[in-house]
């Protein structure tokens, strides 16, 4: 990172806009002296809230009545001296507090700089630092649970246990190399393979877990497709829980794609309502149909909606034949008599729903999550949810597999150790014990200023 960690930094820690209370955070060696200078207080007591008046050196006089709390190093979020100033949530007032701190020698914090200092000072590791950003950005309860588990160190402990198992094999192989003539063999090939097989299995479980975790963290695109008037927009509104799409008895009401991010059983789903697929009657509808086809092509899952109360049409058959990506057949209008019984299509599941009454919507939500994640419900919180973590785990897994193959083939200890060194480097990169500066800069640049 380009900035000095010895500076005293300041930033507004609460969201932009007006509110009842706003918080300004100051961290660094001069944090206390800066606040004393701007408030006129003579001293601060650690972890005690102190009432003060923030005074401007110019003609403005008292800027605000504030509450000041000092978190003394190293018992603070960053590990430095941290002072939090809680004032009234006026954007002008909060910015004035920042300006006064800068006038006393502080500088504006960079994005994520407070958390970066916590990482450098050993308060948290890199996995926990990334979890801070994920927790801030969480929009579903499950996202928040995953982030909080990582912040509590669940993933860190699992990685540490795997690394310890690999290191045990490494230490015994290196000991065998140190005493080649004396005949000391601290680990047999069979023991090495067994130890590595256990570590490989543990990493494999993390990788499998991570693919589900990425679904929770990043969400997926789910497209609703079908011919006009089968109830696509009604189904969209029912899943969203609001009347976002216009619904009328007229065919072709939806002319463009309509999107909404919804929480479906803990997974953030970008739900897309599309124009009815048929031979277009005008240029505008033709563009809507083209966009519908494009949306289906990039969707992680397509809900193919059919009307169970009317006979299947040629447009239905064409759409069913065109769908090649993962899909669920949704037979809508189950509150009306069904006029056909069987359908041939790409979906492995056929579900009946009524967008009008809500019947069948919960099984549909479960089917969506199952199709995307392979589970009906989340019994355990996924340990891995970050693409960087997943890539590091995959590199470590491949290296351990190569080490096992080398041991099986009768390779020397040096070759096996070289592969295990690569595996341990990948695990240390995951937790941040060995991470290039450009990776750190990329990670923390995505944080908000003030965190």
Residue pairs with C-beta under 8 A, 6 or more apart in sequence:
1 110
1 116
1 437
1 440
1 441
1 444
2 441
3 110
3 113
5 117
5 120
6 28
6 29
7 28
7 106
7 107
8 26
8 27
8 28
8 29
8 30
8 31
8 34
8 105
8 106
8 107
9 26
9 27
9 28
9 106
9 107
9 108
9 109
9 110
9 113
9 114
10 24
10 25
10 26
10 27
10 34
10 98
10 101
10 102
10 106
10 107
10 108
10 109
11 24
11 25
11 98
11 108
11 109
11 113
11 114
11 449
11 450
12 22
12 23
12 24
12 25
12 94
12 95
12 98
12 449
12 450
13 23
13 24
13 25
13 84
13 450
13 451
14 21
14 22
14 23
14 89
14 94
14 450
16 91
17 89
17 91
18 89
18 90
18 91
19 89
20 88
20 89
21 86
21 87
21 88
21 89
22 86
22 87
22 88
22 89
22 90
22 93
22 94
23 84
23 85
23 86
23 87
24 84
24 85
24 87
24 94
24 97
24 98
24 101
25 82
25 83
25 84
25 85
25 109
25 114
25 450
26 34
26 35
26 82
26 83
26 84
26 85
26 101
26 106
27 76
27 77
27 78
27 80
27 81
27 82
27 83
27 109
27 114
27 117
28 80
28 81
28 106
29 80
29 81
30 104
30 105
30 106
31 70
31 80
31 81
31 82
31 83
31 106
32 44
32 70
32 81
32 83
33 104
34 83
34 101
34 104
34 105
34 106
35 41
35 44
35 68
35 70
35 83
35 85
35 101
36 42
36 43
36 44
37 104
38 54
38 55
38 97
38 100
38 101
38 104
39 52
39 53
39 54
39 55
39 66
39 68
40 52
40 53
40 55
41 50
41 52
41 68
44 50
44 68
44 70
44 83
45 70
46 70
46 71
46 72
46 75
47 69
47 70
47 71
47 72
47 75
48 69
48 70
49 67
49 68
49 69
50 67
50 68
50 69
50 70
51 65
51 66
51 67
51 68
52 65
52 66
52 67
52 68
53 62
53 64
53 65
53 66
54 62
54 63
54 64
54 65
54 66
54 85
54 87
54 96
54 97
54 100
55 61
55 62
55 63
56 62
56 63
56 96
56 100
57 100
57 103
63 93
63 96
63 97
63 100
64 87
64 88
64 90
64 93
64 96
64 97
65 87
65 88
66 85
66 86
66 87
66 97
67 85
67 86
67 87
68 83
68 84
68 85
68 86
69 83
69 84
69 86
70 81
70 82
70 83
71 77
71 81
71 82
71 83
71 84
72 81
73 79
73 80
73 81
73 82
74 121
74 123
76 82
77 114
77 115
77 118
77 123
78 114
78 115
78 117
78 118
78 121
78 123
79 117
79 118
79 120
79 121
79 122
79 123
80 117
80 121
82 114
85 97
87 93
87 94
87 97
98 108
102 108
108 449
109 449
109 450
110 116
110 444
110 449
111 444
111 445
111 446
111 447
111 448
111 449
112 129
112 133
112 443
112 444
112 445
112 446
112 447
112 448
112 451
113 444
114 450
114 451
115 124
115 129
115 132
115 133
115 444
115 447
115 451
116 129
116 440
116 444
118 124
118 129
119 125
119 126
119 129
119 432
124 132
124 151
125 153
125 156
125 431
125 432
125 433
126 430
126 431
126 432
126 435
126 440
126 443
127 150
127 155
127 156
127 159
127 386
127 389
127 430
127 431
127 432
128 150
128 151
128 153
128 156
129 432
129 443
129 444
130 150
130 386
130 388
130 389
130 443
131 147
131 148
131 150
131 151
132 147
132 151
132 447
132 451
133 446
133 447
133 451
134 143
134 146
134 147
134 150
134 217
134 385
134 386
135 144
135 147
135 148
135 151
136 448
136 451
137 143
138 144
138 147
139 261
139 263
139 268
140 216
140 263
140 266
140 267
140 268
141 263
141 266
142 216
142 265
142 266
142 267
142 378
142 381
143 216
143 217
143 266
143 268
145 381
146 213
146 216
146 217
146 381
146 382
146 385
147 385
149 155
149 381
149 383
150 156
150 383
150 385
154 383
155 383
155 384
155 389
156 431
158 202
158 206
158 383
159 427
159 430
159 431
160 431
161 202
162 199
162 202
162 203
162 206
162 396
162 427
163 424
163 427
163 428
165 195
165 198
165 199
165 202
166 195
166 196
166 199
166 400
166 420
166 423
166 424
166 427
167 424
168 195
169 187
169 192
169 195
169 196
169 199
169 420
170 417
170 420
170 421
170 424
172 186
172 187
172 191
172 192
173 186
173 187
173 192
173 413
173 416
173 417
173 420
174 413
174 417
175 184
175 186
176 184
176 185
176 186
176 187
176 413
177 413
177 414
177 417
178 184
187 195
189 407
189 408
189 410
192 407
192 416
193 404
193 407
193 408
196 400
196 403
196 404
196 407
196 420
197 404
199 400
200 397
200 400
200 401
200 404
203 393
203 396
203 397
203 400
204 397
206 383
206 384
206 393
207 384
207 390
207 393
207 394
207 397
209 382
209 383
209 384
210 382
210 383
210 384
210 385
210 386
210 389
210 390
210 393
211 390
212 373
212 374
212 375
212 382
213 382
213 383
213 384
213 385
213 386
213 390
214 384
214 385
214 386
214 387
214 390
215 267
215 372
215 373
216 266
216 267
216 268
216 378
216 382
216 385
217 385
217 386
218 268
218 387
219 261
219 267
219 268
219 269
219 270
220 267
220 269
220 270
220 300
220 301
220 372
221 269
221 270
221 272
221 295
221 298
221 299
221 300
221 301
222 269
222 270
222 271
222 272
222 299
222 300
222 301
222 302
222 303
222 368
222 372
223 272
223 274
223 292
223 295
223 296
223 299
223 301
223 302
223 303
224 232
224 235
224 236
224 271
224 272
224 273
224 274
224 302
224 303
224 305
225 232
225 274
225 277
225 292
225 295
225 296
225 302
225 303
225 304
225 305
225 319
225 323
226 232
226 276
226 277
226 304
226 305
226 306
226 316
226 319
227 276
227 277
227 278
227 313
227 315
227 316
227 319
228 251
228 252
228 253
228 276
228 278
229 249
229 251
229 276
229 307
230 276
230 305
230 306
230 307
230 332
231 305
231 307
231 332
231 333
231 355
231 356
232 254
232 273
232 274
232 276
232 305
233 245
233 246
233 247
233 253
233 254
233 258
233 273
234 245
234 247
234 332
234 355
234 356
235 303
235 305
235 330
235 332
235 353
235 355
236 244
236 245
236 258
236 260
236 271
236 273
237 243
237 244
237 245
237 247
237 355
238 355
238 358
238 361
239 262
239 264
239 271
239 361
239 364
239 365
240 260
240 262
240 271
241 262
244 258
244 260
244 273
245 254
245 258
245 273
246 253
246 254
247 253
251 276
252 275
252 276
252 278
252 281
252 285
254 273
254 274
254 275
254 276
254 288
255 275
255 284
255 285
255 287
255 288
256 275
256 288
256 291
257 272
257 273
257 274
257 275
257 288
257 291
257 292
257 295
258 272
258 273
259 270
259 271
259 272
259 273
260 270
260 271
261 268
261 269
261 270
261 271
262 268
262 269
262 271
263 269
264 365
264 368
264 369
265 365
265 366
265 368
265 369
265 377
265 378
266 369
266 378
267 368
267 369
267 372
267 373
269 368
272 295
272 299
274 288
274 291
274 292
274 295
274 296
275 285
275 288
275 289
275 291
275 292
276 289
276 292
277 289
277 292
277 293
277 315
277 318
277 319
278 289
278 315
279 315
280 286
280 288
280 289
293 322
296 302
296 322
296 323
296 325
297 325
299 325
300 326
300 372
301 325
301 326
301 327
301 328
301 368
301 371
301 372
302 323
302 325
302 326
302 327
302 328
303 327
303 328
303 330
303 364
303 368
304 319
304 320
304 323
304 327
304 328
304 329
304 330
304 345
304 346
304 347
305 330
305 332
306 312
306 316
306 329
306 330
306 331
306 332
306 343
307 331
307 332
307 333
308 331
308 332
308 333
308 334
308 336
308 338
308 339
308 340
308 352
309 333
309 336
309 337
309 338
309 339
310 339
311 339
311 340
312 340
312 343
320 343
320 344
320 345
320 346
323 345
323 346
323 347
324 346
326 371
327 345
327 346
327 347
328 347
328 349
328 350
328 351
328 364
328 367
328 368
328 371
329 343
329 345
329 347
329 349
329 350
329 351
330 351
330 353
330 364
331 338
331 343
331 350
331 351
331 352
331 353
332 353
332 354
332 355
333 354
333 355
333 356
334 352
334 353
334 354
334 359
334 360
335 354
335 356
335 357
335 359
343 350
349 367
349 371
351 360
351 363
351 364
351 367
352 359
352 360
353 359
353 360
353 361
353 363
353 364
354 360
355 361
366 376
366 377
369 375
369 376
369 377
370 376
384 390
384 393
388 430
388 439
388 443
389 430
392 426
392 427
392 429
392 430
393 426
393 430
395 422
395 423
395 426
396 422
396 423
396 424
396 426
396 427
396 430
399 419
399 420
399 422
399 423
399 426
400 419
400 420
400 423
402 419
403 416
403 419
403 420
403 423
406 415
406 416
406 419
407 416
425 434
428 434
429 435
429 439
432 440
